[in-house]
Amino acid sequence: MAKSRFQLVGSLLRPADLREYKTLIEKRDDIVYPFYDAFDGYQETETANIKKVIAEEKANGIDVLTDGEYSKSLWHLDFIWGFKGIERYIADHGYTFKDHDGGHFETRKDIGIRITEPLSGKNHHFLDIYKLVKEEAGDTDTKLTIWGPAHAYTELAIFDGLADEGQVYQTNEDLKTGVINAYKEFLAEYKEAGGEIIQFDDCLWELFDENNSGGFFAQGNAALADLADEFIAVNNEVADFGHELGLKVWTHNCRGNYESRSAGEGTYEAIATKFLQNQHYNRFFLEWDSEVAGDLKALESLKDTDAEVVLGLLSSKTTDLDDEERVLQLLEEASQILPKDRLYLSHQCGFASCDSGNELSIPQQWAKIKQGQDIATQFWG
């Protein structure tokens, strides 16, 4: 059967019974990941809903299946919570996002991380989840979506400052080595569990655009280029290891997706050489649902590579269907830069990067997916 040119980024809206448990989780930091022992019925509810959503994905023509990310509370932190050596706590603030009116919006606050011992990615709970997905998928392809290693390192080292005298890792170099090794341990066991596709999710690339007014880094920072090189080197070391194992290594980049809100700006044009051309991924999921991302000519940086590109021209944040004419026009423009058979279509991000999900209903979500599939059929045939 021919593969669909429409791709699911990863996450789907959680049903109400699962969201209730996730809401309880974010209020407590006295519990240990994966939190099942703390709540009666939680694991059974999660498992039942994962089985159901996989069946729904198959019934709706999705040909690379995920667990809908139903096993996660947050798109990234659940993965690192599963590392040996990580302690989670409720911080005094959440992540900052831009509200619909342009004002300040803050996410849930259980984002605090402590490192208590050398990190290890062995015996990770995500492998249990993946084995369930694999079993339910049958002959259909599957993928696992996890936090990109350079983003994880940057948040732990640069934002949280978890390397210092007296701590487990006394320097950023030591912390970097620890993070990379933990990722490699995880990937080796993922491959042993039957994994074939790993997708690293990453939200920081555009922050290296020095003209990005919404960036977390100071504009004009003289060290920005060096930090970008370090960032890419971390991702490439882990990606190269995945390739050595025989995995397909994909990445998804976006500007934040929390309850239909965004976090960052910046264009792909400003970072294309470093972050597109120089990163060793088989497939890039890129966010192009608005003008913020800049011109499609950034794709020219991938001309001399074999990488595939999934164009996130659709929006997972809105209730309305997308402008079909706009999407088809941009697909045509992209096909003048890269061969049509290296392109795919998707929404810019999943529908529920975090458990609360975007501001639309489950029926609206599937209607938007159906529209994406129809547009892909119209364009590719």
Summary of the structure (lengths in Angstrom):
residues: 381
radius of gyration: 19.6
end to end distance: 13.7
largest distance: 60.4
contacts: 1269
relative contact order: 0.14
helix: 43%
strand: 17%
